Amino acid sequence: MKTPVVFLLSILFGLFLSSLLTADKSRYTPNDRTLITVSPEAAGMEFQKLRKIKGHFSGGKWLDSVDSWMGRKHRLMLYLQKELTSRKARKDTITEIMGTPDYTLQGDNPQASEFFLGILSDELKGSDNEILIYKWRGSHDFMYLVLREDRLIKSDWWMAME
């Protein structure tokens, strides 16, 4: 009696693994450079235009381009995160491309610890670190860039994960 159950479970597990292998990978690889095919400077210009639009999380109506997971604004931010992090970009380059951050915090500021609810490691909470925050969907989801001595050393996201 156990053999048919084990056999059935192994078939179901095989189908599950097969679906993972044949799934559309572009949906699961947001940092893939093929998603955005323009220069970081051009992507930054487009991002700056989109960040001025009030979407659902900023008191406006829902707009796929600014509110949707993998909408244009989200994809631009992922692309810029990857490009700027790989370059270890300087603060002036970041702000030239992405515009002025929505918030800026010093790593040793008590608000930084509260703001990130402990997600920053002790190393990143140092007084010589500056944290630039760019909103994706209001304060609901955002990208943060950690700079030390004016250079990007880490980037990541805060997501509400609802």
NORSULFEN-V254044 format. One record per residue. N is the residue number from 0. RES is the residue in three letters. OMEGA is omega in radians with two decimals (NA if undefined). Layout:
# NORSULFEN-V254044
n=[N:N]
res=[RES:RES]
omega=[OMEGA:OMEGA]
This chain:
# NORSULFEN-V254044
n=[0:1:2:3:4:5:6:7:8:9:10:11:12:13:14:15:16:17:18:19:20:21:22:23:24:25:26:27:28:29:30:31:32:33:34:35:36:37:38:39:40:41:42:43:44:45:46:47:48:49:50:51:52:53:54:55:56:57:58:59:60:61:62:63:64:65:66:67:68:69:70:71:72:73:74:75:76:77:78:79:80:81:82:83:84:85:86:87:88:89:90:91:92:93:94:95:96:97:98:99:100:101:102:103:104:105:106:107:108:109:110:111:112:113:114:115:116:117:118:119:120:121:122:123:124:125:126:127:128:129:130:131:132:133:134:135:136:137:138:139:140:141:142:143:144:145:146:147:148:149:150:151:152:153:154:155:156:157:158:159:160:161]
res=[MET:LYS:THR:PRO:VAL:VAL:PHE:LEU:LEU:SER:ILE:LEU:PHE:GLY:LEU:PHE:LEU:SER:SER:LEU:LEU:THR:ALA:ASP:LYS:SER:ARG:TYR:THR:PRO:ASN:ASP:ARG:THR:LEU:ILE:THR:VAL:SER:PRO:GLU:ALA:ALA:GLY:MET:GLU:PHE:GLN:LYS:LEU:ARG:LYS:ILE:LYS:GLY:HIS:PHE:SER:GLY:GLY:LYS:TRP:LEU:ASP:SER:VAL:ASP:SER:TRP:MET:GLY:ARG:LYS:HIS:ARG:LEU:MET:LEU:TYR:LEU:GLN:LYS:GLU:LEU:THR:SER:ARG:LYS:ALA:ARG:LYS:ASP:THR:ILE:THR:GLU:ILE:MET:GLY:THR:PRO:ASP:TYR:THR:LEU:GLN:GLY:ASP:ASN:PRO:GLN:ALA:SER:GLU:PHE:PHE:LEU:GLY:ILE:LEU:SER:ASP:GLU:LEU:LYS:GLY:SER:ASP:ASN:GLU:ILE:LEU:ILE:TYR:LYS:TRP:ARG:GLY:SER:HIS:ASP:PHE:MET:TYR:LEU:VAL:LEU:ARG:GLU:ASP:ARG:LEU:ILE:LYS:SER:ASP:TRP:TRP:MET:ALA:MET:GLU]
omega=[-3.14:-3.07:3.11:3.14:3.11:3.12:3.13:3.11:3.13:3.08:3.13:3.12:3.09:3.09:3.10:3.13:3.12:3.14:3.09:-3.10:-3.10:-3.12:3.08:-3.04:-3.10:3.11:-3.01:3.14:-3.05:-3.13:3.12:-3.08:-3.12:3.13:3.12:-3.04:3.11:3.11:3.06:3.14:3.11:3.09:3.11:3.11:3.12:3.10:-3.12:3.07:-3.11:-3.10:3.10:-3.11:3.11:3.05:-3.09:-3.05:3.09:3.08:3.12:3.09:-3.13:3.07:-3.11:-3.07:-3.13:-3.05:-3.03:2.97:-3.08:2.95:-3.04:-3.12:3.13:-3.13:3.09:-3.14:3.10:3.12:-3.13:3.08:-3.11:-3.11:-3.09:3.12:-3.13:3.11:-2.98:-2.99:3.06:-3.11:-3.12:3.08:3.14:-3.09:3.06:-3.10:-3.01:-3.07:3.14:3.12:3.08:3.08:3.01:3.13:2.97:-3.08:-3.12:3.12:3.12:3.09:3.12:3.13:3.11:-3.07:-3.07:3.06:3.05:-3.11:3.09:3.09:3.14:-3.14:-3.08:-3.12:-3.10:-3.10:-3.13:3.12:3.07:-3.09:3.10:-3.08:3.09:-3.13:2.94:-3.14:-3.08:3.07:-3.11:3.14:-3.13:3.07:3.05:-3.11:-3.14:3.14:3.00:-3.12:3.04:3.14:3.10:3.14:3.14:3.03:3.14:-3.09:2.91:-3.13:3.12:3.09:-3.09:NA]
